[in-house]
Amino acid sequence: MTIQTVGIIGAGTMGNGIAQACAVSGINVVMVDISDAAVQKGLATVAGSLDRLIKKEKISAADKDAALARIKTSTSYDDLKAAQLVIEAATENYELKLKILKQVDALVAPEVLIASNTSSISITKLAAATSRADRFIGMHFFNPVPMMALVEIIRGLQTSDATHDAVKALAEALGKSPITVKNAPGFVVNRILVPMINEAFFVLAEGLATPEDIDAGMKLGCNQPIGPLALADMIGLDVCLAVMDVYLTEFGDSKYRPCPLLKEMVAAGRLGRKTGQGVYSY
């Protein structure tokens, strides 16, 4: 299957980032959200991102115009019928994703592929709620989508080889470097990353070093571009805690217990950059 048009549900940070990556690569996009204001905000974000690329001389003004022309915005799921692949990029909430996926599944043609951009929810479980489990897959992009090369392609138990191959080919056409992952809580990257962040909070709670020195140690000693505590502030401490809670529940292994300091900071509303205060002040 050649994917020429991609439907994207959600015009937020991930949705508009995926839309930009597709449009710049010559793929037509239908970006859908619940209100015209939401889709216009998403489109404006894409335009602003492309303007920054023009300033860096990575694209031309003509490239920007061509990319924006490939993005159709809509508040109606009916417009997704033009797509060969629909990517759900809604908020990380199982019930919401389930509702959206059932609507899309009932609407688009049987041969259309459906992907979820979930970072933690079981692809096997989501696929089972549709009538096309063999044509359902996980396509986990990383933020910021236009800049990050990685895409995790997650195979549910039911995902067919043809679906995997088509989605992998699309990721490569977008200039991404996909890795194939089996379905499991956190998949690969977050399975390793979030427990590392959690351990950094244990180190901080034990007073082994200051936040600045913990982050400097990981940057200088492990060649990380950003320290784990600063990264936690960027991701959101509430998100990190929620992911650890999922691991603890799904695996039943105490090594995934959330650090009490992380829990206390979330309880205090110190969630990171989005609240102006996390490990650091913003």
C-alpha positions as CSV (number, residue, x, y, z in Angstrom):
1,M,0.0,0.0,0.0
2,T,1.2,3.5,-0.9
3,I,0.2,6.1,1.7
4,Q,-0.5,9.4,-0.1
5,T,-2.9,11.0,2.5
6,V,-2.7,10.7,6.3
7,G,-5.5,11.6,8.6
8,I,-4.5,12.9,12.0
9,I,-6.9,13.1,14.9
10,G,-5.7,15.9,17.3
11,A,-4.1,19.2,16.4
12,G,-2.1,19.6,19.6
13,T,1.6,19.3,20.1
14,M,2.0,15.8,18.7
15,G,-0.7,16.1,16.1
16,N,0.5,19.3,14.5
17,G,4.1,18.0,14.6
18,I,3.1,14.8,12.8
19,A,1.2,17.0,10.3
20,Q,4.3,19.1,9.6
21,A,6.5,16.1,9.2
22,C,4.1,14.6,6.6
23,A,3.4,17.8,4.7
24,V,7.1,18.7,4.4
25,S,7.7,15.3,3.0
26,G,5.0,15.6,0.3
27,I,2.3,13.7,2.1
28,N,-1.2,15.2,2.1
29,V,-2.7,15.6,5.5
30,V,-6.2,15.9,7.0
31,M,-5.9,17.3,10.5
32,V,-9.0,16.9,12.6
33,D,-9.9,18.3,16.1
34,I,-13.0,19.1,18.0
35,S,-13.2,22.8,17.2
36,D,-12.1,25.2,14.4
37,A,-10.1,27.1,17.0
38,A,-8.1,24.0,17.9
39,V,-7.2,23.1,14.3
40,Q,-6.3,26.7,13.4
41,K,-4.1,26.9,16.5
42,G,-2.4,23.7,15.3
43,L,-2.0,25.1,11.8
44,A,-0.5,28.3,13.2
45,T,2.0,26.3,15.2
46,V,3.1,24.5,12.0
47,A,3.4,27.8,10.2
48,G,5.6,29.2,13.0
49,S,7.8,26.1,13.0
50,L,8.3,26.4,9.3
51,D,9.2,30.1,9.6
52,R,11.9,29.1,12.0
53,L,13.3,26.7,9.4
54,I,13.2,29.4,6.8
55,K,15.3,31.7,9.1
56,K,17.8,28.8,9.5
57,E,17.8,28.4,5.7
58,K,16.7,24.8,5.9
59,I,13.7,25.4,3.7
60,S,12.5,28.2,1.4
61,A,9.3,30.3,1.6
62,A,8.0,28.3,-1.4
63,D,8.6,25.1,0.6
64,K,6.6,26.5,3.5
65,D,3.7,27.5,1.2
66,A,3.7,24.0,-0.4
67,A,3.7,22.3,2.9
68,L,0.8,24.3,4.3
69,A,-1.2,23.7,1.1
70,R,-1.0,20.0,1.8
71,I,-2.7,20.3,5.2
72,K,-6.4,20.4,5.2
73,T,-8.0,21.2,8.6
74,S,-11.4,19.9,9.6
75,T,-13.8,19.3,12.6
76,S,-15.5,16.4,10.9
77,Y,-14.4,12.8,10.9
78,D,-16.0,12.4,7.5
79,D,-13.0,14.1,5.9
80,L,-10.8,11.2,7.1
81,K,-12.3,9.0,4.4
82,A,-9.7,10.4,2.0
83,A,-6.8,8.9,4.0
84,Q,-5.0,5.6,3.6
85,L,-3.8,5.8,7.2
86,V,-5.4,7.5,10.2
87,I,-3.2,8.4,13.1
88,E,-4.9,9.0,16.5
89,A,-2.9,11.6,18.4
90,A,-5.4,12.5,21.1
91,T,-4.7,13.0,24.9
92,E,-3.2,9.9,26.6
93,N,-6.4,8.6,28.0
94,Y,-7.6,5.1,27.3
95,E,-11.4,5.8,27.3
96,L,-11.0,8.8,25.0
97,K,-8.8,6.9,22.6
98,L,-11.2,4.0,22.6
99,K,-14.1,6.3,21.8
100,I,-12.2,8.0,18.9
101,L,-11.0,4.7,17.4
102,K,-14.4,3.1,17.4
103,Q,-15.8,6.2,15.6
104,V,-13.0,6.1,13.0
105,D,-13.2,2.3,12.6
106,A,-16.9,2.5,11.7
107,L,-16.4,5.4,9.3
108,V,-13.3,4.6,7.1
109,A,-13.0,1.9,4.4
110,P,-12.0,-1.6,5.6
111,E,-8.6,-1.4,3.9
112,V,-7.6,1.9,5.7
113,L,-4.8,1.4,8.3
114,I,-5.3,2.9,11.8
115,A,-2.4,3.9,14.1
116,S,-2.2,5.2,17.6
117,N,0.5,7.6,18.8
118,T,0.1,6.4,22.3
119,S,3.2,6.3,24.5
120,S,2.0,3.8,27.0
121,I,-1.4,2.2,26.2
122,S,-1.5,-1.4,24.9
123,I,-1.7,-1.6,21.2
124,T,-3.1,-5.1,21.4
125,K,-5.9,-3.9,23.6
126,L,-6.7,-0.9,21.4
127,A,-6.6,-3.1,18.3
128,A,-9.1,-5.5,19.8
129,A,-11.7,-2.8,20.1
130,T,-11.7,-2.3,16.3
131,S,-12.9,-4.5,13.4
132,R,-9.5,-4.3,11.8
133,A,-7.1,-5.6,14.4
134,D,-4.7,-6.8,11.7
135,R,-4.6,-3.3,10.2
136,F,-4.0,-1.5,13.6
137,I,-0.5,-0.5,14.8
138,G,1.3,1.8,17.2
139,M,3.2,4.7,15.7
140,H,4.9,6.5,18.6
141,F,6.5,9.8,17.5
142,F,8.7,11.8,19.9
143,N,8.5,15.4,20.8
144,P,9.3,17.7,19.0
145,V,8.2,15.6,16.1
146,P,9.8,17.7,13.3
147,M,13.2,17.4,15.0
148,M,13.2,13.9,16.5
149,A,14.3,11.2,14.2
150,L,12.9,8.3,16.1
151,V,9.5,6.6,15.6
152,E,8.6,3.5,17.6
153,I,6.5,1.2,15.5
154,I,4.6,-1.1,17.9
155,R,3.2,-4.3,16.7
156,G,0.1,-5.6,18.6
157,L,-0.4,-9.3,18.8
158,Q,-2.8,-9.1,15.8
159,T,-0.8,-6.6,13.6
160,S,-0.1,-8.0,10.1
161,D,3.3,-7.9,8.3
162,A,1.7,-5.8,5.5
163,T,0.5,-3.2,8.0
164,H,3.9,-3.1,9.7
165,D,5.8,-2.8,6.4
166,A,3.5,0.0,5.1
167,V,3.8,2.1,8.2
168,K,7.6,1.5,8.4
169,A,7.9,2.7,4.8
170,L,5.9,5.8,5.6
171,A,8.1,6.6,8.6
172,E,11.2,6.3,6.4
173,A,9.5,8.5,3.8
174,L,9.2,11.2,6.5
175,G,12.9,11.0,7.0
176,K,12.5,9.2,10.3
177,S,14.5,6.2,11.7
178,P,11.9,3.7,12.9
179,I,12.5,0.9,15.3
180,T,10.1,-2.1,15.5
181,V,8.9,-2.9,19.0
182,K,6.7,-5.6,20.5
183,N,3.7,-4.5,22.6
184,A,4.5,-4.0,26.3
185,P,4.1,-1.2,28.8
186,G,6.2,1.7,27.9
187,F,7.5,-0.1,24.7
188,V,11.3,0.4,24.6
189,V,12.4,4.0,25.0
190,N,10.0,5.1,27.9
191,R,10.5,1.7,29.5
192,I,14.2,2.6,29.9
193,L,13.9,6.4,30.2
194,V,11.2,6.9,32.8
195,P,12.7,4.5,35.4
196,M,16.0,6.3,34.9
197,I,14.2,9.6,35.7
198,N,12.6,8.0,38.7
199,E,16.0,6.9,40.0
200,A,17.3,10.4,39.6
201,F,14.6,11.5,42.0
202,F,15.7,8.9,44.5
203,V,19.3,10.2,44.2
204,L,18.0,13.7,44.8
205,A,15.8,12.6,47.7
206,E,18.7,10.9,49.3
207,G,20.7,14.2,49.1
208,L,23.6,12.6,47.1
209,A,23.9,15.7,45.0
210,T,22.2,18.9,44.0
211,P,19.8,18.8,41.0
212,E,22.3,20.8,39.0
213,D,25.1,18.3,39.7
214,I,22.9,15.3,39.1
215,D,22.0,16.7,35.7
216,A,25.6,17.8,34.9
217,G,26.8,14.3,35.8
218,M,24.5,12.6,33.4
219,K,25.2,15.1,30.6
220,L,29.0,15.0,31.0
221,G,29.3,11.3,32.0
222,C,26.7,9.7,29.8
223,N,26.7,12.2,26.9
224,Q,23.0,13.0,27.4
225,P,21.9,16.4,25.9
226,I,19.7,17.2,28.9
227,G,19.8,15.9,32.5
228,P,17.1,13.5,33.8
229,L,15.6,16.1,36.2
230,A,15.5,18.9,33.7
231,L,13.9,16.3,31.3
232,A,11.3,15.4,33.9
233,D,10.4,19.1,34.1
234,M,10.0,19.2,30.4
235,I,7.9,16.0,30.2
236,G,5.8,16.9,33.2
237,L,6.3,15.3,36.6
238,D,2.7,14.2,36.6
239,V,3.3,12.3,33.4
240,C,6.4,10.6,34.8
241,L,4.5,9.5,37.9
242,A,1.6,8.2,35.8
243,V,3.9,6.1,33.7
244,M,5.6,4.7,36.8
245,D,2.2,3.8,38.2
246,V,1.4,2.0,35.0
247,Y,4.6,0.0,35.2
248,L,4.1,-0.9,38.8
249,T,0.5,-2.1,38.1
250,E,1.3,-4.0,34.9
251,F,4.5,-5.7,35.9
252,G,3.8,-6.0,39.6
253,D,7.5,-5.5,40.3
254,S,8.7,-3.2,43.1
255,K,11.6,-1.9,41.1
256,Y,9.0,0.3,39.3
257,R,7.8,2.0,42.6
258,P,7.6,5.8,42.1
259,C,10.0,7.8,44.2
260,P,8.1,9.4,47.2
261,L,9.7,12.8,46.4
262,L,8.2,12.6,42.8
263,K,4.8,11.8,44.3
264,E,5.1,14.6,46.8
265,M,6.1,17.2,44.2
266,V,3.1,16.2,42.0
267,A,0.8,16.5,45.0
268,A,2.2,20.0,45.5
269,G,1.3,20.9,41.9
270,R,5.0,21.3,41.0
271,L,4.7,19.6,37.6
272,G,7.6,21.2,35.8
273,R,7.7,23.8,33.0
274,K,4.0,23.8,32.4
275,T,3.3,25.1,36.0
276,G,6.5,27.2,36.2
277,Q,7.9,25.1,39.0
278,G,9.2,21.6,39.1
279,V,12.7,20.5,40.2
280,Y,13.7,23.9,38.8
281,S,11.9,27.3,38.6
282,Y,10.8,28.7,35.2
